[in-house]
Amino acid sequence: MNILILSWRGPGHPSAGGAEQSTWQHAKGWVKAGHQVTLLTAVFVGCQSREIKDGVNILRIGDQFIGVRVSAFFWYWFGKHPAIDLVVDEFHGIPFFTPVWVFKSKILGFIHEVAQPVWHLNTWPKPFNLIPAVIGKFAEPLVFKWLYVQIPFMTVSESTKKDLELFGVKKITVVHNGITLPRKLPKVIKEKTFTIIYLSALAKDKGIEDALKVFNLIKKKIPKVKFWVVGKGNPDYVSYLQNMCPEAKFWGFVTEELKFELLTRAHVLLFPSVHEGWGLVIVEAASVGTPTVAYNVSGVRDSVIDGKTGILAKERNIDELAISLKKIKSTKSWDFNCKKWAGNFSWEKSAKNSGSLIIEI
């Protein structure tokens, strides 16, 4: 089968995250299964416009917002390429609107999360931030209801499946994300001082400000405690965050090896995101025996077994997060359950399941 994947970001993009990692793992798996795969995605500074990596043909055209979507239409209809059997339309807030212009190929929607609670947390300056906050919230469900109701979807959690069903989508298959581990997990022990780690993009919707507020609260109740912040963000915003909590250590972007070392050394992952498709970093932390404290929200509740691999608190309740962190500190039985849970997930299993799906649709 000749497959075209449309994604706003691809390998090497400085803002690529868990969703893009998931897309790439499926693409590689489909190539191994004998399919031809082209990933059409956006350009970034210093990128190659064409590249073949792990057997996947990568084509970078246009900016990540409008340009790549317009380019996808023209490349599909007027580009020189073999007939496309399947177009994978990946959602990240805004889809590629393939039901409007793809007629010769099957379509599969691929989505990690709906953006409903995230629209109002955009970084546009006031009062312009109200534009996506209002338009996005009301337009998103209409796009699904008007264009994608009959399109089959692949998603990563039961939470997102339920959200899609509320928008009227009927054909939904859940394929859980896998996990990529270093060849050798770090042989390090937990820090002597109780250590909390935040690992994600430094953005409002990922809950970084709540995380810092929780640390400022809990350091008054736990005499010795450390907080590590791992991830990148806008430099001006990072400076603002550092002023919020001067005692936190900001590591910035780290390598995969250092990431797993820090996750291993920490006692708990604090992940107060307001909405997720799937908590990839939560499972990564669990793989080295580190539990998670997080809000009980979509996507996160799918990747944390409450009371066994972490603790889920009420959404946007900082006091409950603090109480949960104290419970983690006073309980020593997290390691076994965390590692057992993480052992359920692999990219090989995920690619096999998605490979069966693309043949069946």
C-alpha positions in Angstrom: 0.0 0.0 0.0 1.2 3.5 -0.8 0.6 5.7 2.3 0.7 9.5 2.6 0.9 10.9 6.2 0.1 14.6 6.7 1.5 16.0 9.9 2.2 19.7 10.8 5.6 18.7 12.4 8.0 15.9 11.7 11.4 14.4 12.7 13.9 17.1 13.6 11.4 19.9 14.1 12.4 21.9 17.2 8.8 21.8 18.5 8.1 18.2 17.8 6.6 16.3 20.8 5.0 13.0 21.8 2.4 13.1 19.0 5.1 13.4 16.4 7.1 10.7 18.0 4.1 8.4 17.8 3.5 9.2 14.2 7.1 8.4 13.3 7.0 5.0 15.1 3.8 4.0 13.2 5.4 5.1 9.9 8.5 3.1 10.5 6.4 0.1 11.5 4.4 0.3 8.3 7.5 0.4 6.2 8.8 -2.7 7.9 5.5 -4.3 7.1 6.1 -3.7 3.4 4.2 -0.5 2.7 5.5 2.6 1.0 5.2 5.7 3.3 5.6 9.4 2.6 5.4 11.9 5.4 4.5 15.4 4.2 5.3 17.9 6.9 6.4 21.5 7.6 9.8 23.0 7.1 12.0 24.4 9.9 15.3 26.3 10.0 18.2 24.1 8.7 16.0 21.2 7.5 16.3 19.2 4.3 13.3 19.6 2.0 13.6 15.9 1.0 15.0 13.1 3.1 14.7 9.3 3.4 15.0 8.1 7.0 14.3 4.5 8.2 12.7 3.9 4.8 10.2 6.7 5.2 10.2 9.4 2.5 10.1 12.7 4.2 8.9 15.7 2.3 9.0 19.2 4.0 6.9 22.0 2.4 5.5 25.2 3.9 5.1 26.5 7.4 3.6 24.4 10.1 0.2 26.3 10.2 -1.1 27.2 6.8 1.6 26.5 4.3 1.9 22.8 4.9 -1.8 22.3 4.6 -2.0 24.2 1.3 1.1 22.4 0.0 -0.4 19.0 0.9 -3.4 19.7 -1.4 -1.2 20.7 -4.4 1.3 17.9 -3.9 -1.5 15.3 -3.7 -3.2 16.5 -6.9 -0.3 17.9 -9.0 2.9 16.3 -7.6 4.7 13.5 -9.3 4.1 10.4 -7.3 2.4 7.0 -7.5 -1.3 6.7 -6.7 -1.9 7.2 -3.0 -3.9 4.3 -1.4 -4.3 5.9 2.1 -4.0 9.4 3.4 -3.5 9.8 7.1 -4.8 13.1 8.3 -3.2 14.0 11.6 -4.9 16.5 13.9 -3.2 18.9 16.1 -5.9 21.5 16.8 -6.3 22.1 13.0 -6.7 19.1 10.6 -5.8 19.0 6.9 -9.4 19.0 5.9 -8.9 16.0 3.6 -12.5 15.0 3.2 -12.9 18.2 1.2 -10.2 17.4 -1.4 -9.2 13.7 -1.2 -11.4 11.6 -3.4 -9.1 9.0 -4.9 -7.8 7.5 -1.6 -9.0 6.2 1.7 -8.7 8.5 4.6 -7.7 7.7 8.2 -7.9 10.4 10.9 -5.1 10.3 13.5 -5.6 12.3 16.7 -4.0 12.3 20.1 -6.4 14.7 21.8 -9.1 17.2 21.0 -8.1 20.7 21.8 -11.2 22.0 23.6 -9.7 22.9 27.0 -6.5 24.1 25.5 -7.8 26.8 23.1 -8.1 29.4 25.9 -4.5 28.8 27.0 -2.9 30.0 23.8 0.1 32.4 24.0 -1.3 35.1 21.8 -1.1 38.6 23.3 -4.2 40.1 24.9 -6.8 40.8 23.7 -6.0 38.8 20.5 -5.8 35.6 22.6 -9.6 35.7 22.7 -9.7 34.9 18.9 -8.5 31.2 19.1 -10.1 30.9 22.6 -13.6 31.6 21.2 -13.3 30.5 17.6 -11.4 27.4 18.3 -13.7 26.1 21.0 -16.8 26.5 18.9 -15.4 25.6 15.5 -13.6 22.4 16.5 -16.7 20.2 17.2 -18.3 21.6 14.0 -15.3 20.5 11.9 -15.8 16.9 13.1 -19.6 16.9 12.8 -19.6 18.5 9.3 -16.5 16.8 7.7 -15.3 13.8 9.7 -18.3 12.0 11.1 -17.9 9.1 8.6 -14.1 9.1 8.5 -12.4 6.2 10.5 -10.1 7.4 13.3 -7.1 6.1 15.1 -6.5 7.5 18.6 -4.3 6.7 21.6 -6.7 6.5 24.5 -10.2 5.8 25.6 -10.5 9.4 26.8 -10.0 10.8 23.3 -12.3 8.2 21.9 -15.1 9.4 24.2 -14.3 13.0 23.2 -14.6 12.1 19.5 -17.9 10.3 20.1 -19.3 13.4 21.6 -18.4 15.2 18.4 -20.3 12.5 16.4 -17.4 10.4 15.1 -18.5 6.8 14.8 -15.5 4.7 13.7 -12.8 4.9 16.3 -10.0 2.5 17.0 -7.7 2.9 20.1 -4.1 2.1 19.6 -2.0 2.9 22.6 1.3 4.5 22.3 4.5 2.5 22.9 7.6 3.6 24.7 11.2 4.1 23.6 13.8 3.1 26.2 17.5 3.7 26.1 19.6 0.6 25.2 20.7 0.5 28.8 18.7 2.1 31.5 20.8 4.2 33.9 22.1 2.4 37.0 21.6 5.2 39.5 19.7 5.4 42.8 17.1 7.8 44.0 18.3 11.2 45.4 18.8 11.3 49.2 16.7 14.4 49.3 13.0 14.0 48.2 13.1 15.1 44.6 10.2 16.1 42.4 10.6 16.3 38.6 8.5 18.1 36.0 9.3 16.9 32.4 7.4 18.4 29.5 7.2 21.5 27.3 7.3 24.7 29.4 3.8 25.8 28.4 0.6 26.8 30.2 -1.4 23.9 29.0 1.2 21.5 30.3 0.7 23.0 33.8 4.2 24.3 34.5 2.8 27.3 36.4 0.7 25.0 38.6 3.8 22.8 39.2 5.9 25.7 40.4 3.1 26.9 42.7 2.8 23.4 44.2 6.5 23.3 44.9 6.4 26.8 46.5 3.6 25.4 48.7 5.1 22.0 49.5 8.5 23.3 50.4 6.9 24.8 53.5 5.6 21.5 54.6 8.6 19.2 53.7 11.8 20.5 55.2 14.1 19.1 52.5 12.8 18.9 49.0 14.2 19.6 45.5 12.4 20.4 42.2 13.8 19.8 38.8 12.2 21.4 35.7 13.1 19.6 32.5 12.0 20.9 29.1 12.2 23.9 26.8 10.1 26.9 26.2 10.1 30.5 25.0 13.1 32.2 26.6 11.1 35.1 28.0 8.5 32.7 29.5 11.3 30.6 31.0 12.7 33.7 32.7 9.2 34.5 34.1 9.0 30.9 35.4 12.4 31.1 37.0 11.3 34.2 38.9 8.3 32.4 40.1 10.4 29.8 41.7 14.1 30.6 42.1 14.8 27.5 44.1 13.8 25.1 41.2 16.6 23.8 39.0 15.8 24.4 35.3 17.7 21.8 33.2 16.3 23.0 29.8 16.3 20.4 27.0 18.2 17.2 27.8 19.3 14.1 25.9 17.3 10.9 26.1 20.0 9.4 28.2 20.0 12.2 30.8 16.2 12.3 30.7 15.9 8.7 31.9 18.7 9.3 34.4 16.8 12.2 36.0 13.5 10.3 35.9 15.3 7.4 37.7 16.9 9.7 40.4 13.7 11.6 41.1 11.1 10.2 43.5 8.0 11.5 41.7 7.0 13.0 38.4 4.7 16.0 38.8 2.6 16.4 35.6 -0.3 18.9 36.1 -1.3 19.1 32.4 -4.8 20.3 31.8 -5.4 17.8 28.9 -3.6 15.1 27.1 -4.1 12.4 24.5 -1.8 10.0 26.3 0.8 10.7 29.0 3.9 9.4 27.2 6.3 10.8 29.8 4.2 9.2 32.6 4.8 5.8 31.2 8.5 6.6 30.6 8.8 7.6 34.3 7.0 4.4 35.3 9.5 2.3 33.3 12.2 3.3 35.8 9.9 2.9 38.8 9.0 6.5 39.3 5.3 7.3 40.1 3.3 10.3 38.9 1.2 12.9 40.6 -1.2 14.5 38.1 -4.6 16.0 37.5 -7.5 13.5 36.8 -8.0 14.7 33.2 -8.4 13.2 29.7 -5.4 11.2 28.6 -3.6 11.4 31.9 -6.1 9.2 33.6 -5.5 6.6 30.9 -1.7 6.4 31.6 -1.8 6.5 35.4 -3.4 3.7 37.5 -4.6 5.8 40.4 -3.2 4.5 43.7 -0.8 2.0 42.0 1.4 3.9 39.6 0.7 7.3 40.9 -2.1 9.6 42.3 -4.7 11.6 40.4 -5.9 14.8 41.9 -8.9 17.0 41.2 -8.4 19.2 38.1 -6.7 22.6 38.9 -6.6 21.8 42.6 -3.1 22.7 43.8 -3.8 21.7 47.4 -4.7 18.2 46.3 -1.5 18.0 44.3 0.5 18.9 47.4 -1.3 16.3 49.5 -0.7 13.7 46.8 3.1 14.5 46.8 3.2 14.0 50.5 1.5 10.6 50.1 4.1 9.6 47.5 6.9 10.5 49.9 5.4 8.4 52.7 4.8 5.3 50.6 7.6 3.1 49.3 5.7 0.5 47.2 5.5 2.3 43.8 8.5 0.7 42.0 7.1 -2.7 41.2 3.6 -1.6 40.0 5.2 1.2 37.9 7.6 -1.1 36.0 4.9 -3.7 35.5 2.5 -1.2 34.0 5.1 0.3 31.7 5.9 -3.2 30.5 2.5 -3.4 28.7 3.6 -0.9 26.1 5.9 -1.1 23.1 6.1 0.5 19.7 6.3 -2.9 18.1 2.9 -3.8 19.5 1.5 -0.4 18.6 2.7 -0.6 15.0 1.4 -4.1 14.6 -2.1 -2.9 15.8 -2.1 0.2 13.5 -0.8 -2.0 10.7 -3.9 -4.2 11.0 -6.1 -1.2 11.1 -4.9 0.4 7.9 -5.5 -2.8 6.0 -9.0 -3.2 7.3 -10.4 0.3 6.7 
